[in-house]
Amino acid sequence: GEELWWRGILLPRQELAHGEKAWAVHGVLWAAFHLGFFATDFLVLLPSALAYGWVCQRRKSTVPGLVAHGLLNGLAAIRIVKGILG
C-alpha cells in the first residue's frame, strides 16, 4: 500500500507541480515520512528514497518501487523470524 500511495498517487501529482525534479522532492518527503517510525530513518533511507523516486519517475511505473521495497522488507522479515526462531 505504501508504494501504491507514494509512487502511484503522490509522485504523478508532484510531477505536475515540480516537473523533472519531482523525484527529489518526493524522495525527501518519503524519507521524512519514516521519521515517525525511528528518528534515524531519515538519513538511512534518504539515498534509497531518492533512488526510488528517480527510477519510478523515469520508468513511469510503480513496479520498480514495489519490487525494491518488497525485497528489502522481505529480507528484514527473514532476519526477524530467524532471530525469533534462533
The first five atom37 places (N, CA, C, CB, O) and aatype in JSON, in Angstrom:
{
  "aatype": [7, 6, 6, 10, 17, 17, 1, 7, 9, 10, 10, 14, 1, 5, 6, 10, 0, 8, 7, 6, 11, 0, 17, 0, 19, 8, 7, 19, 10, 17, 0, 0, 13, 8, 10, 7, 13, 13, 0, 16, 3, 13, 10, 19, 10, 10, 14, 15, 0, 10, 0, 18, 7, 17, 19, 4, 5, 1, 1, 11, 15, 16, 19, 14, 7, 10, 19, 0, 8, 7, 10, 10, 2, 7, 10, 0, 0, 9, 1, 9, 19, 11, 7, 9, 10, 7],
  "atom_mask": [
    [1, 1, 1, 0, 1],
    [1, 1, 1, 1, 1],
    [1, 1, 1, 1, 1],
    [1, 1, 1, 1, 1],
    [1, 1, 1, 1, 1],
    [1, 1, 1, 1, 1],
    [1, 1, 1, 1, 1],
    [1, 1, 1, 0, 1],
    [1, 1, 1, 1, 1],
    [1, 1, 1, 1, 1],
    [1, 1, 1, 1, 1],
    [1, 1, 1, 1, 1],
    [1, 1, 1, 1, 1],
    [1, 1, 1, 1, 1],
    [1, 1, 1, 1, 1],
    [1, 1, 1, 1, 1],
    [1, 1, 1, 1, 1],
    [1, 1, 1, 1, 1],
    [1, 1, 1, 0, 1],
    [1, 1, 1, 1, 1],
    [1, 1, 1, 1, 1],
    [1, 1, 1, 1, 1],
    [1, 1, 1, 1, 1],
    [1, 1, 1, 1, 1],
    [1, 1, 1, 1, 1],
    [1, 1, 1, 1, 1],
    [1, 1, 1, 0, 1],
    [1, 1, 1, 1, 1],
    [1, 1, 1, 1, 1],
    [1, 1, 1, 1, 1],
    [1, 1, 1, 1, 1],
    [1, 1, 1, 1, 1],
    [1, 1, 1, 1, 1],
    [1, 1, 1, 1, 1],
    [1, 1, 1, 1, 1],
    [1, 1, 1, 0, 1],
    [1, 1, 1, 1, 1],
    [1, 1, 1, 1, 1],
    [1, 1, 1, 1, 1],
    [1, 1, 1, 1, 1],
    [1, 1, 1, 1, 1],
    [1, 1, 1, 1, 1],
    [1, 1, 1, 1, 1],
    [1, 1, 1, 1, 1],
    [1, 1, 1, 1, 1],
    [1, 1, 1, 1, 1],
    [1, 1, 1, 1, 1],
    [1, 1, 1, 1, 1],
    [1, 1, 1, 1, 1],
    [1, 1, 1, 1, 1],
    [1, 1, 1, 1, 1],
    [1, 1, 1, 1, 1],
    [1, 1, 1, 0, 1],
    [1, 1, 1, 1, 1],
    [1, 1, 1, 1, 1],
    [1, 1, 1, 1, 1],
    [1, 1, 1, 1, 1],
    [1, 1, 1, 1, 1],
    [1, 1, 1, 1, 1],
    [1, 1, 1, 1, 1],
    [1, 1, 1, 1, 1],
    [1, 1, 1, 1, 1],
    [1, 1, 1, 1, 1],
    [1, 1, 1, 1, 1],
    [1, 1, 1, 0, 1],
    [1, 1, 1, 1, 1],
    [1, 1, 1, 1, 1],
    [1, 1, 1, 1, 1],
    [1, 1, 1, 1, 1],
    [1, 1, 1, 0, 1],
    [1, 1, 1, 1, 1],
    [1, 1, 1, 1, 1],
    [1, 1, 1, 1, 1],
    [1, 1, 1, 0, 1],
    [1, 1, 1, 1, 1],
    [1, 1, 1, 1, 1],
    [1, 1, 1, 1, 1],
    [1, 1, 1, 1, 1],
    [1, 1, 1, 1, 1],
    [1, 1, 1, 1, 1],
    [1, 1, 1, 1, 1],
    [1, 1, 1, 1, 1],
    [1, 1, 1, 0, 1],
    [1, 1, 1, 1, 1],
    [1, 1, 1, 1, 1],
    [1, 1, 1, 0, 1]
  ],
  "atom_positions": [
    [[0.79, -1.19, 0.0], [0.0, 0.0, 0.0], [0.84, 1.27, 0.0], [0.0, 0.0, 0.0], [0.5, 2.25, -0.66]],
    [[1.93, 1.24, 0.73], [2.79, 2.42, 0.82], [3.33, 2.81, -0.56], [3.96, 2.16, 1.8], [3.33, 3.98, -0.93]],
    [[3.78, 1.84, -1.31], [4.31, 2.11, -2.65], [3.23, 2.65, -3.57], [4.92, 0.84, -3.25], [3.45, 3.61, -4.32]],
    [[2.06, 2.04, -3.52], [0.97, 2.49, -4.41], [0.56, 3.92, -4.08], [-0.25, 1.56, -4.29], [0.28, 4.71, -4.98]],
    [[0.53, 4.25, -2.78], [0.18, 5.62, -2.39], [1.27, 6.6, -2.81], [-0.05, 5.69, -0.86], [0.99, 7.6, -3.48]],
    [[2.51, 6.31, -2.41], [3.59, 7.27, -2.64], [3.98, 7.37, -4.11], [4.8, 6.9, -1.82], [4.04, 8.46, -4.67]],
    [[4.25, 6.22, -4.75], [4.7, 6.26, -6.14], [3.56, 6.24, -7.14], [5.62, 5.1, -6.4], [3.7, 6.77, -8.25]],
    [[2.44, 5.66, -6.78], [1.33, 5.56, -7.72], [0.4, 6.77, -7.73], [0.0, 0.0, 0.0], [-0.17, 7.11, -8.76]],
    [[0.25, 7.42, -6.57], [-0.68, 8.55, -6.47], [0.06, 9.87, -6.27], [-1.67, 8.33, -5.33], [-0.16, 10.83, -7.01]],
    [[0.92, 9.93, -5.26], [1.57, 11.21, -4.94], [2.62, 11.65, -5.98], [2.23, 11.12, -3.59], [2.65, 12.82, -6.36]],
    [[3.47, 10.73, -6.43], [4.53, 11.12, -7.37], [3.98, 11.73, -8.66], [5.38, 9.91, -7.71], [4.49, 12.76, -9.09]],
    [[2.97, 11.15, -9.29], [2.44, 11.8, -10.5], [1.91, 13.22, -10.24], [1.34, 10.96, -11.1], [2.04, 14.09, -11.09]],
    [[1.33, 13.45, -9.08], [0.84, 14.79, -8.74], [1.99, 15.74, -8.46], [-0.1, 14.72, -7.53], [1.92, 16.93, -8.79]],
    [[3.05, 15.22, -7.86], [4.23, 16.05, -7.62], [4.92, 16.4, -8.94], [5.21, 15.32, -6.68], [5.53, 17.47, -9.06]],
    [[4.83, 15.51, -9.92], [5.39, 15.82, -11.24], [4.69, 17.02, -11.86], [5.28, 14.6, -12.17], [5.33, 17.84, -12.52]],
    [[3.4, 17.13, -11.64], [2.66, 18.28, -12.16], [3.16, 19.58, -11.53], [1.16, 18.11, -11.91], [3.23, 20.62, -12.19]],
    [[3.49, 19.52, -10.26], [3.93, 20.72, -9.53], [5.42, 21.0, -9.69], [3.59, 20.57, -8.07], [5.82, 22.16, -9.74]],
    [[6.25, 19.95, -9.76], [7.71, 20.12, -9.71], [8.43, 19.66, -10.97], [8.25, 19.38, -8.53], [9.65, 19.8, -11.05]],
    [[7.72, 19.14, -11.92], [8.32, 18.73, -13.18], [9.37, 17.65, -13.03], [0.0, 0.0, 0.0], [9.18, 16.68, -12.3]],
    [[10.49, 17.83, -13.75], [11.56, 16.82, -13.77], [12.23, 16.6, -12.43], [12.59, 17.21, -14.78], [12.86, 15.56, -12.22]],
    [[12.12, 17.55, -11.53], [12.76, 17.44, -10.21], [11.82, 16.85, -9.14], [13.25, 18.81, -9.76], [12.16, 16.84, -7.96]],
    [[10.66, 16.38, -9.55], [9.69, 15.83, -8.6], [10.28, 14.68, -7.8], [8.43, 15.35, -9.34], [9.98, 14.53, -6.61]],
    [[11.12, 13.87, -8.42], [11.71, 12.73, -7.73], [12.49, 13.17, -6.49], [12.63, 11.97, -8.68], [12.47, 12.46, -5.48]],
    [[13.17, 14.33, -6.54], [13.95, 14.8, -5.4], [13.03, 15.24, -4.26], [14.87, 15.95, -5.82], [13.26, 14.89, -3.1]],
    [[12.02, 16.01, -4.58], [11.03, 16.44, -3.57], [10.36, 15.21, -2.97], [9.96, 17.4, -4.19], [10.19, 15.09, -1.76]],
    [[9.98, 14.31, -3.84], [9.3, 13.08, -3.43], [10.18, 12.25, -2.49], [8.92, 12.25, -4.67], [9.71, 11.77, -1.45]],
    [[11.44, 12.08, -2.85], [12.35, 11.29, -2.03], [12.55, 11.87, -0.64], [0.0, 0.0, 0.0], [12.56, 11.13, 0.35]],
    [[12.71, 13.18, -0.56], [12.89, 13.83, 0.75], [11.62, 13.67, 1.59], [13.22, 15.34, 0.56], [11.71, 13.37, 2.78]],
    [[10.47, 13.86, 0.98], [9.21, 13.71, 1.74], [8.99, 12.27, 2.18], [8.03, 14.18, 0.89], [8.51, 12.04, 3.29]],
    [[9.32, 11.31, 1.34], [9.13, 9.91, 1.7], [10.07, 9.51, 2.83], [9.35, 8.99, 0.47], [9.67, 8.78, 3.75]],
    [[11.31, 9.98, 2.77], [12.25, 9.7, 3.87], [11.75, 10.36, 5.16], [13.67, 10.21, 3.51], [11.82, 9.75, 6.23]],
    [[11.24, 11.58, 5.06], [10.72, 12.29, 6.24], [9.51, 11.57, 6.83], [10.35, 13.74, 5.87], [9.33, 11.58, 8.04]],
    [[8.69, 10.96, 5.99], [7.55, 10.19, 6.45], [7.98, 9.1, 7.43], [6.81, 9.56, 5.25], [7.26, 8.8, 8.38]],
    [[9.14, 8.53, 7.21], [9.63, 7.45, 8.06], [10.18, 7.93, 9.4], [10.71, 6.69, 7.34], [10.48, 7.11, 10.27]],
    [[10.3, 9.24, 9.59], [10.72, 9.76, 10.9], [9.75, 9.34, 12.0], [10.82, 11.29, 10.85], [10.15, 9.24, 13.16]],
    [[8.52, 9.1, 11.65], [7.52, 8.67, 12.63], [7.8, 7.28, 13.2], [0.0, 0.0, 0.0], [7.26, 6.92, 14.24]],
    [[8.64, 6.52, 12.52], [8.97, 5.17, 12.99], [10.23, 5.19, 13.85], [9.15, 4.22, 11.8], [10.23, 4.74, 14.99]],
    [[11.31, 5.72, 13.29], [12.58, 5.83, 14.0], [13.25, 7.14, 13.58], [13.51, 4.59, 13.72], [13.25, 7.48, 12.4]],
    [[13.79, 7.86, 14.52], [14.38, 9.17, 14.24], [15.54, 9.09, 13.25], [14.85, 9.82, 15.53], [15.77, 10.03, 12.49]],
    [[16.27, 7.99, 13.25], [17.42, 7.86, 12.36], [17.03, 7.44, 10.95], [18.39, 6.85, 12.93], [17.88, 7.46, 10.05]],
    [[15.79, 7.06, 10.73], [15.38, 6.56, 9.42], [15.57, 7.57, 8.3], [13.95, 6.13, 9.48], [15.84, 7.17, 7.17]],
    [[15.42, 8.85, 8.57], [15.54, 9.84, 7.51], [16.89, 9.73, 6.8], [15.35, 11.25, 8.07], [16.95, 9.61, 5.58]],
    [[17.97, 9.77, 7.57], [19.31, 9.72, 6.96], [19.61, 8.36, 6.35], [20.36, 10.06, 8.0], [20.27, 8.28, 5.32]],
    [[19.13, 7.31, 6.98], [19.38, 5.97, 6.47], [18.62, 5.74, 5.17], [18.98, 4.92, 7.51], [19.15, 5.14, 4.24]],
    [[17.38, 6.21, 5.11], [16.53, 5.94, 3.96], [16.65, 6.97, 2.83], [15.12, 5.88, 4.4], [16.22, 6.69, 1.71]],
    [[17.22, 8.13, 3.09], [17.25, 9.17, 2.07], [17.86, 8.71, 0.74], [18.02, 10.36, 2.6], [17.27, 8.97, -0.3]],
    [[19.02, 8.05, 0.73], [19.56, 7.63, -0.57], [18.62, 6.71, -1.35], [20.89, 6.92, -0.37], [18.41, 6.9, -2.55]],
    [[18.04, 5.72, -0.68], [17.12, 4.82, -1.39], [15.82, 5.53, -1.73], [16.83, 3.57, -0.54], [15.23, 5.24, -2.77]],
    [[15.36, 6.44, -0.89], [14.14, 7.19, -1.18], [14.31, 8.03, -2.44], [13.75, 8.08, 0.0], [13.41, 8.1, -3.27]],
    [[15.46, 8.66, -2.58], [15.74, 9.43, -3.78], [15.84, 8.52, -5.01], [17.05, 10.23, -3.61], [15.34, 8.85, -6.08]],
    [[16.48, 7.38, -4.82], [16.61, 6.42, -5.94], [15.24, 5.89, -6.36], [17.53, 5.25, -5.54], [14.95, 5.82, -7.56]],
    [[14.39, 5.51, -5.4], [13.05, 5.02, -5.73], [12.29, 6.07, -6.54], [12.26, 4.66, -4.45], [11.69, 5.76, -7.57]],
    [[12.32, 7.31, -6.06], [11.61, 8.38, -6.75], [12.14, 8.59, -8.16], [0.0, 0.0, 0.0], [11.37, 8.76, -9.1]],
    [[13.46, 8.59, -8.3], [14.08, 8.82, -9.61], [13.72, 7.71, -10.59], [15.61, 8.92, -9.47], [13.28, 7.98, -11.71]],
    [[13.9, 6.46, -10.16], [13.63, 5.33, -11.05], [12.15, 5.27, -11.42], [14.06, 4.0, -10.39], [11.8, 5.11, -12.59]],
    [[11.28, 5.4, -10.44], [9.84, 5.31, -10.71], [9.37, 6.46, -11.61], [9.05, 5.31, -9.4], [8.49, 6.26, -12.45]],
    [[9.93, 7.65, -11.42], [9.55, 8.77, -12.28], [10.04, 8.53, -13.7], [10.11, 10.1, -11.72], [9.3, 8.76, -14.66]],
    [[11.27, 8.07, -13.86], [11.82, 7.84, -15.19], [11.1, 6.71, -15.92], [13.31, 7.52, -15.1], [10.86, 6.79, -17.12]],
    [[10.76, 5.66, -15.18], [10.1, 4.49, -15.79], [8.59, 4.69, -15.93], [10.38, 3.24, -14.96], [7.92, 3.93, -16.63]],
    [[8.05, 5.71, -15.25], [6.6, 5.95, -15.24], [5.87, 4.69, -14.76], [6.1, 6.36, -16.66], [4.86, 4.27, -15.34]],
    [[6.41, 4.1, -13.69], [5.87, 2.84, -13.19], [6.13, 2.71, -11.69], [6.48, 1.65, -13.94], [7.16, 3.16, -11.18]],
    [[5.19, 2.09, -11.0], [5.39, 1.8, -9.58], [6.11, 0.47, -9.37], [4.04, 1.77, -8.86], [6.55, 0.17, -8.26]],
    [[6.24, -0.32, -10.42], [6.81, -1.68, -10.29], [8.22, -1.67, -9.71], [6.82, -2.36, -11.65], [8.49, -2.47, -8.81]],
    [[9.15, -0.82, -10.17], [10.49, -0.86, -9.55], [10.45, -0.6, -8.04], [11.4, 0.17, -10.22], [11.18, -1.24, -7.29]],
    [[9.62, 0.34, -7.6], [9.49, 0.61, -6.18], [8.87, -0.55, -5.43], [0.0, 0.0, 0.0], [9.3, -0.88, -4.32]],
    [[7.86, -1.16, -6.02], [7.22, -2.32, -5.39], [8.22, -3.46, -5.2], [6.03, -2.8, -6.22], [8.26, -4.09, -4.13]],
    [[9.0, -3.73, -6.22], [9.97, -4.83, -6.15], [11.06, -4.53, -5.12], [10.6, -5.09, -7.54], [11.35, -5.36, -4.26]],
    [[11.65, -3.33, -5.2], [12.74, -2.98, -4.28], [12.25, -2.96, -2.83], [13.33, -1.62, -4.65], [12.9, -3.51, -1.94]],
    [[11.12, -2.32, -2.59], [10.57, -2.23, -1.24], [10.21, -3.62, -0.71], [9.32, -1.31, -1.22], [10.48, -3.93, 0.45]],
    [[9.62, -4.44, -1.56], [9.27, -5.8, -1.16], [10.48, -6.63, -0.8], [0.0, 0.0, 0.0], [10.48, -7.37, 0.18]],
    [[11.54, -6.51, -1.61], [12.77, -7.26, -1.32], [13.41, -6.81, -0.02], [13.77, -7.1, -2.47], [13.79, -7.64, 0.81]],
    [[13.53, -5.51, 0.17], [14.17, -5.0, 1.39], [13.36, -5.36, 2.64], [14.35, -3.49, 1.31], [13.92, -5.79, 3.64]],
    [[12.04, -5.18, 2.57], [11.2, -5.54, 3.72], [11.18, -7.05, 3.92], [9.78, -5.01, 3.53], [11.11, -7.52, 5.06]],
    [[11.23, -7.8, 2.83], [11.26, -9.26, 2.94], [12.52, -9.75, 3.62], [0.0, 0.0, 0.0], [12.47, -10.65, 4.46]],
    [[13.65, -9.16, 3.25], [14.92, -9.54, 3.9], [14.89, -9.21, 5.39], [16.1, -8.82, 3.22], [15.37, -9.99, 6.21]],
    [[14.34, -8.06, 5.73], [14.23, -7.69, 7.15], [13.32, -8.68, 7.89], [13.68, -6.24, 7.3], [13.62, -9.07, 9.01]],
    [[12.23, -9.06, 7.26], [11.31, -10.02, 7.9], [11.99, -11.37, 8.12], [10.04, -10.2, 7.04], [11.79, -12.0, 9.16]],
    [[12.77, -11.8, 7.17], [13.5, -13.08, 7.31], [14.47, -13.0, 8.48], [14.27, -13.43, 6.0], [14.56, -13.94, 9.27]],
    [[15.19, -11.88, 8.61], [16.12, -11.72, 9.74], [15.39, -11.74, 11.07], [16.9, -10.41, 9.61], [15.87, -12.34, 12.04]],
    [[14.22, -11.1, 11.13], [13.44, -11.08, 12.37], [12.96, -12.48, 12.73], [12.24, -10.13, 12.24], [13.09, -12.9, 13.88]],
    [[12.43, -13.19, 11.76], [11.93, -14.56, 12.02], [13.08, -15.47, 12.43], [11.22, -15.13, 10.76], [12.94, -16.26, 13.36]],
    [[14.22, -15.36, 11.75], [15.38, -16.19, 12.13], [15.83, -15.86, 13.55], [16.54, -15.97, 11.13], [16.23, -16.76, 14.3]],
    [[15.78, -14.59, 13.93], [16.16, -14.2, 15.29], [15.2, -14.76, 16.33], [0.0, 0.0, 0.0], [15.62, -15.15, 17.41]],
    [[13.92, -14.79, 16.0], [12.92, -15.32, 16.94], [13.06, -16.83, 17.06], [11.49, -14.96, 16.48], [13.0, -17.39, 18.16]],
    [[13.24, -17.49, 15.92], [13.32, -18.96, 15.94], [14.69, -19.47, 16.36], [12.98, -19.51, 14.58], [14.84, -20.63, 16.74]],
    [[15.69, -18.59, 16.28], [17.03, -18.95, 16.72], [17.71, -19.75, 15.69], [0.0, 0.0, 0.0], [18.86, -20.15, 15.87]]
  ]
}
